[in-house]
């Protein structure tokens, strides 16, 4: 799933947000709107808040979903605000999202804090537009099509079964465990089965250091999370170069994502450089982990909270379980494509949770939209969650109702993976991971959530409070619980 990188900066301590906003203001100055006045156009309605600080404090102190919803109710589907030193236009309609992400995408570029580009690597495809982005996206997406990922089903199946076995009788933090699962499947997708265990552990160790520093204040002082992450990022680059060197020594290029990138031509007919390959490998790992882990955590919660839905999903999955001789055989690709109710539950979970609540773009020129001016340099944010929770498109949007996906939603009203050329290329892999987990979870386990699960925290993606602590128990084929001693 697509990684909402810029969102993370909103969840730093408030005094750091104020400091960052002041620095940005002093560096870039106040945004001028002369061109709009000369054309007789006005910027959208809304509040720019206090000088320099804007509405950053309100955004930080409120639930971000309440922040956006209250302003949409007051100003309409297009409104302005000022966050972290940047003037912003918020767009909360399907038409506006399509305008920015599809039909007029050339007028809006992806925008990310410089610290994020440094951490992931400047050659990662989501930092680019144009020919380079198009070429890299085709390579990545080509490795993640249904035809390409069907070969991964047995390995994902084995990985999920092993993880669930380790949960039996234990209390876990669901989100943290789902991150481990998503990482392991990401490694499988990128490197195939051939990665040595020692190399994998070394990569995982450094990746988690980078992950911790990624959402921290970009402070290079020794000992800070960010400084440690920069060092770990360099080590990851070295690990990847060793892996590439060994593959070249063997003289064969595998069909996994790394093999595809290593065998592909870059600009002017040259092979992609090692830096280009490494940056895109790390980018795919980041894009695949937190968003998918968050979605899996919400699915587990929604199934737990909606017992009739859980029983219906279990009935669907038990028929497949029995056809596989009581789970003795692994799931097949065809079976993963024959779970209509489970698929609808996944889609409704993605709508309800709206893991990617919005995305960032920046206007590269003055843009006119519905009689308003979006000035060059302003940030533009299509609000996916507001669209997903609009009763005009989804009746009783706060109620979990998988049946609403029996028919396809109206165009551009359901955007869990974004839209346009920067939409998530790994959505099919993410959904495959979800159906395989659900199958083994509901046919072999029961679980209970520990404590209240009705609050949400952001880190930066929405997850149930404390990562959803839960306890799992394996159930025998006779319905009895197995307790690990």
N, C-alpha and C positions, 0 to 999 in steps of 0.2 A: 504494500500500500504506500501511497505517496506520503513523504515526510514533511510536516508543516514546520520547517525549521525556524522561521522568524518568530513564530508564536512564543517560543521559549523565553525570549527576552522580556515578556510581559510578567513573568512570575519570579522576578528577582525581588529582594527586599526593596521597599518603596523609596528609601533614601537613595539607593543606587539608581532607581528609575529617574528620580528627580535630577540627580547628578548627570546621568546619561542624556536626559532631555536638554539640560542646559548646555552641555558640550555640543550636542548636535545643533542646537539653535545658534550658538556662537560660531560654529563652523560654516553653516550654510545660510544663516541670515533668514529674515522673514521672507516668505514666499510672496512674490508680487503677483497681482491679478489684473494688471493693466490691460492685457490683451482681451480679457473677458469683457471689461467695461467698454473698450473700444468697439467690440463686436456687438454691444448691447446685450450680452449674456451675463447671467449671474451664476455664481457657484451654487451648489445645492443648499437648501436650508439646513440648519443644525447649529451646534455650539462649538466654538473653538476653545472654550474654557479659559483658564487663566493664561496670561502671557508666559511664554517659554514652556510652562508645564502642560498647558492644554487640559485635556480631560484624563490624563494618565492616572491621577489619584483615584478618580471615580472608577475607571476601568479596573484598577488594581484592587480596590476595596469591595467591589461588587462581584457577584457571579457574572462572568463575561457574557453569558447568554442573556441574563437579565439586562445588562448594560445595553446590548444591541437591540433586544426586543423592545425595551422602553423607548428608545430613540426612534425606532421604526414606527411605533405606535404614535409618537408625537409628531414626527416630521414626514413620515411616508417611506416609500421603498428606496429612495435615494436621499442620503443625508451626509453631512460633513461632520468631522470631528478632528481632534488634534491629539496624537499619541506619540510619546517618546520623541518630541521635537519635530514630528512630521505631520503636515496636513494630510488628511485622509478623506476619501469618499467611500462610503459604504453603500453596497448595492444588494438589495434583498429580494429581487424578483428573478424568475427563470430567464426572462428576456434579457435582463441586464447581465446575468452571468454568462449567457451565450454570447452577448455582444463583446464582452471583455476577453473571454477565453477561446472563442471560436471565430466568429465572423470578422471581428476587428482586432484579432490577437496581435497583429503586427504593430498596433498602436500602444501596446502594453507589454513591458518586459518583466520577467521574474525579478524579484529583488530580495536580497538576503544580506544580513549583516556580514561585514568583511570577516569577522572572526569565524563565522560558519564556513565560509569558503576556505579559509586557512586550515580549519580542522579537517574538513572532508577532502579538500584538494580542488584547485581551481579548474581542473579539466572535467570534473563530474558533469554529466550531461544536463542536470537541472539548473546549472548556473549559466546555461548558454541558450542562444537562439540561432536561427539560420541554418546554414548548411551543415556545420559541425554537429549541432544538436540533432538535426534530422537524421544524419548518418548514424550517430551513436544510438539514437532511440530505436532505429530499425534493428540494429544489432541486439540490443538488450531485449526489445519486445519479441524479436524472432526466437530468442532463447526461452521465452516465457509463454508462448502460445499454448493452447490446449494440446496441439499435436506434439509439442516439445516436452511438456511437463508430464504427459501420461506415463512416461518411463520412470518417473519418480515415485509413483504410487506405492510400490512395495517398500521402498526405503522410508518414505514418510510414514507409512503404516507401522513399520518396525520402530521408528523413532517415537511415535505417539504411544504405542503400547508400552515401551520401556519407561517412558516418562510417567505414565499413569501407574505402572507397577510401583514406582518409587514413591508415589503419594499414599499408597494403601495404609490406612490407619494413622496417617500423619496429619498435623495441622500445617498448612502452608499459606504463604502469601501468593494468591493466585496470579497477580500481575507479574511478579518476579519470576515465577515458574514459567509463565507463558512467554516471557522474554527469552528465557533459556531455550524453550522449544523453537521459537521463531529464529533464534540465532543458529541453532543446529540445522534447521531446514534451509536457512539461507546459505550456510556453508555447503550443504549437500547440493544445492542448486548451482552454486558458483564453481565448486571444485570437484563435484562428483564424489564417488566413493573412495578415490585413491589418495586422499590427503592423509599423511601419517599422523598418528594420534598426538605425538609430541609437538608437531608443527601446529596442529589444530589447537592444542592447549595453550601454546605460546601466543597464537593469534587471538584466542579468546581472552586471555589475561590482559593483553594490551588493548583489545577492543573495549573491554569494560572500563579501563582507565580513561580512554577517550570518551566513552559514553557519559561518565560522571562529570568530566570537565566540559562537555559540549554545551550544557545549559548553565554554566557558571559565568561569572563576570570575567571578561577577557583581560585578565591580569597576568602578565608574564613574570611576576616576581617568583623566585624559587620557592617551591613548596606549595604553591596554590594549585587548586584543582586544574585550572586552565593550563598552567605551566607543565604540570605532570602529563596532561593530555597531549600537549604538543610533542613532548618527548616520546610518548607512547605511539603517537601517530607516525613519527619517523621510524620507529621500530617496526610498525606494521608494514610500512613501505619496504623496509629491508626484507621482511619475511616474504612478502609477495614477490620481490625480485628473485629471491632464492628459489621459490616455487617455480617461477617462469624459467629460470636458468635450468632447473632440473628437467622440466618438460622439454625444453629444447635439446638437452643432452640425450633424452630418450628418443627424440626424433619423431614423436607422434603427437598430434594435436587432438585432444579429446573433444567431445561434443558438448561439454558443459559450457557455462557462460565464459569462464576464463579462456577455454580453448577457442571459442568463437572470437573473442576480442584479440587473442594472440594471432589468429590467422587472418585478421581483417585489415584491409588497407585504410590508411588515414588520408590526409590531404596529399595531393600531388603524387598519388600512387604509392606512397610509402606505408609500411606497416605502422600501426599505432605505436607510440612510444611507451616505454615501461611506466612513465609517470601518468600518461593518459589512461593506461589500463588500470593501474593501481588506484587512481582517483575514482574511477567508475566502479571498481569492485567495492571500495569502501562506501561509496555513495549508495550502491544497491543494498549493502548490508544495513546501513542506517535506515534507508527507506523501508526495508522489509521488517524491521524489528518492532519498534515501539507501537506503531499504528496497528499492526496485526495482533500484537500481544494485548493491546487495549481492547480491540474488537473481540478477541477470544474471551477476555475477562468479562466483558458485558454480556456475551452470549451465555456464559455459565450463570451469571446472575439472573438474566431474564428467564432462563429455563427454570431456575430454582424458584423464582417468584411467581411463575405462572404454571401451576401444577397441571392444569388440563392440557396446556401446550406441551409440557414435558411428556405427559402420558401418550399424547398423539404422536410426538416425534419418536418416542421409545417404540411404539407399535410399528411405525414405519421401519425403524432400524432393526427391530427384532426379526422381521421377515427376511431381511438380508443376512442377519446373523445366523439364522437357522439354515438358510441356503448355503452358507459357508461352513456347514457341519459344526454348528455351535462355536463359531469363531476359530476353528482349527485352520481354516484357509484365510489368506489375506484378502482384503478388499481388492476388487478389480476396478480398472478405470471405468468400465461400463456401469458398475454399481454406483460409483461416485456421481455419475451423471443421471441416476435414476432415483433421486430422493426429493421429489417435488415439495413436500411439506418442509423438510429440513432446509431446503434452499430458500423457501419463503421466510422461515424463521431467521435465517442469516440476514436476508435483505431487511427485514423489519428491525433486527438488532442494529444494523448499520444506520438505518434511518433514525431510530430512537437515540442512539448514542452520538451520532454525527461526530465521529472521531476527528475528522478534519472539519472544524467548525467554519473555517474561512481560509482563503488563500490570499497571498500578496502579489500585487503587480504594481508597476510604476508607469505612469503616462509618459511616453517618449515625445509627445507633442501635445499642444492644446487640443482637446477632444470635446466635441459637442455631443451631448446625449440627452434626448427628451427635453430640449430647450435649456439645458444647463451646460455650464462650462466645467470641464475637468482640466485644470491647468497642468501644463507640462511640469513634471517632477513630483506631482502629488502621488501619494500612495492610493491604490484602488483595491478594495477588498470585497469580492463577492462573498456573501454570507450564506454558506451552504446550510447551516443549521436553521437559520430563519426560514429558508425555503422548505426544508424538511419538516418543520413544525408549523407550517402555515395551514390553518384549517380549510383554506380554499382549495388546497391540493390534497390534503390528507385529513379526512374526517376524524374528529377527536384525536388530534395528533399526540397527546400525552398518554394515550392508552396503547398498550402493546397489542397489536392485532395483525398477525401474519397474513390473514385472509385478504388484506388490502392489496397484496402482491399477487393475487390470483390473476388479475389483469395487470398489464403494464402501466406504470404511472404515466402521467402526461409528460410530453417531451421537456427535458431540462428541469424537471422538478425533483429528480432523485440523482444526486451527484456525489455518492460516497467516495468515489475514486477520482473526483475532479472531472474536467472536460477539456477537449481540445488537444493540442499537440503536447501539452505538459501533463495530461492525465496519467495516472499511475499505470505503468506498463505491466506491473506484476499482479493485477487484480485477480486473474484466473488462478495463480499460484496461491494467493491468500485464501480464496474461497475453497480451493482443494484442501488446504490445511485445516480449514474450519469444518468441512464435512467429515473428514477422517477423524478429527478429534471428537466431534459430536457422536459419531457412530460408536466408538469404543467407550466413550464416557457414559452414555445412556444405557448401553447394553450390559455393562459390566460393573458399574459403580453407582453408589448413591453418595450425596454430599450434603453437608449442612454448612451454612454461612455463620461465622462466629461474629457476634456483635451486630450493630446496626449497619445496613448496607445502603441506606437511603440518601447518604450524602456523597458529594462528588468532590474530588480534588483534581488539580491540574499540574502535570509535571513533564512537559507542557500539555499533553493530551489528556482528555477527561478520562478518569478511571474512578471506580468506586472507592470510597474512603479507605485509607490504609492498604490499598491494593487488593481489597476483598479477601480477608483471612477466611479460610474454609478448611473443613476436615473431610477426608474422603475414606470410603469404605468399599472394598471390593465385594461383589455379590456373586455367589456361586450360581451355577445353572439351575439350582433348585430354589433360588431366591434367598439363600442364607448368606450372612455376611462372613467374610473371612477376616479375621483380625491378625495382623502381623505381630509376632512376638519378638 
